[in-house]
Amino acid sequence: MNFRGRVFLAPLTKGGNLPFRRLCLAHGCDVTMGEMAYAYQVVKRSKSELALLRKHPEETCFGAQIAASRPADGIAAGLAAVERGAAFVDLNCGCPIHDVVKRGMGATLLQRPTQLGKLVAELVKGIPAPVSVKIRLGWTDSDRNASEVAKVVEEAGAAALTVHGRTREQRYSRAADWDAIAQIAAERSIPVIGNGDILTWYEAHERWQKSGVASIMVGRGALIKPWLFREIATRQAFEPTASERLAIYHDFAQRLKAHFRDDEKGRERAMRFLPWHFEFFCRYRPLSAPQWVAAASQHPLIQTRMPEEEGLSVLERLLRDPRPELHQELAGLLWAATDAPAAEAAALLLAERMPPVVGELGEVAVGHG
Ligand SMILES: Cc1cc2nc3c(=O)[nH]c(=O)nc-3n(C[C@H](O)[C@H](O)[C@H](O)COP(=O)(O)O)c2cc1C
């Protein structure tokens, strides 16, 4: 497993489901990562947790992510992941949500570097695959200890370290601090993977180069535009029309169908995901480099509310619509449509039935890693 020179799809609970990861692969993604699995649940052989460790044969470089506080649980979960084909196992040390931190996992581990060091050393010893660690900058702004944590993690034998450039307390309220990421990359000799706020190919290359990180990781950027990977690889914007985007979303619906099966139960399961994805898809706006390069250095594009334009096509307005009830309908028609043109015809009928209101987008910063 080479952790250098690569673009990682971030571990994304709910978003990083297997069909979505396949969609990203189809659009040039290099390294995929699974949704965080609780190690103690894997130990109990929980079916839903074991499913999070599963990869598709197309995923040739897949990292399973685990949340653990006890070495024995982490090792058992790591072994289960490696048995299922994981190329590496990542330990979550950034998850801020209450349920995770109260059990001594996720971001809590940042507050206990000595315990973290022991945990990582045990995982490295017990898991027959590279072990990586994903951290935030610290618990709070006044308690940023990522440099210390990174040192501990390297000395414990981790193969790589991802740094999400925010603290636990910040969640998504502030821009990722790429200077702090750069500092850690300069201090360490293991590969450091930089993560935070990358939405365009030009931001990706600028941050990659300036910060000196070995690799980069994209999360919400991929959820908004799964074709971001190809844009980064080719250093070129791909600004799909509404029609082309709908075809991509239809492709995703068909991948969900292949995964969950084409029956009522499969549909029900897919509908837990597809409408949810539209909360991200509807945020897509074309951002050509000349227009945005300067603005992006001032404020993260991913958190920018863009003014709505006049004169958009019916389909374009439909795809930008933030209403959850509309996302349900769109998901339903994408599931049912036999091909992309049929999906488009159905979407146009939907637009007539449900005239889109284009207004404020919902909360821009969502997620919890
Ligand atoms: C919906 C969602 C789910 C997430 N789930 C996880 C997770 O399971 N494990 C993890 O380490 N981070 C998780 N994260 C955090 C991301 O991996 C990433 O660190 C964060 O979103 C910053 O990257 P971005 O600015 O490119 O989105 C999640 C983020 C989002 C938006």
The ligand as a Gaussian input file, in Angstrom:
#p B3LYP/6-31G(d) Opt

LIG

0 1
 C      -21.637000      12.658000       6.005000
 C      -20.263000      12.555000       6.603000
 C      -19.904000      11.415000       7.264000
 C      -18.616000      11.290000       7.816000
 N      -18.241000      10.111000       8.405000
 C      -16.961000       9.947000       8.834000
 C      -16.496000       8.683000       9.318000
 O      -17.234000       7.688000       9.377000
 N      -15.185000       8.591000       9.714000
 C      -14.319000       9.670000       9.654000
 O      -13.141000       9.548000      10.005000
 N      -14.743000      10.864000       9.196000
 C      -16.025000      11.005000       8.754000
 N      -16.417000      12.210000       8.220000
 C      -15.409000      13.289000       8.087000
 C      -14.733000      13.223000       6.731000
 O      -14.057000      12.005000       6.568000
 C      -13.738000      14.385000       6.549000
 O      -12.709000      14.269000       7.497000
 C      -14.391000      15.755000       6.722000
 O      -15.658000      15.814000       6.077000
 C      -13.488000      16.871000       6.168000
 O      -13.280000      16.707000       4.799000
 P      -14.087000      17.567000       3.694000
 O      -13.941000      18.998000       4.060000
 O      -13.423000      17.167000       2.399000
 O      -15.523000      17.115000       3.779000
 C      -17.699000      12.354000       7.708000
 C      -18.091000      13.519000       7.052000
 C      -19.345000      13.638000       6.494000
 C      -19.717000      14.883000       5.753000

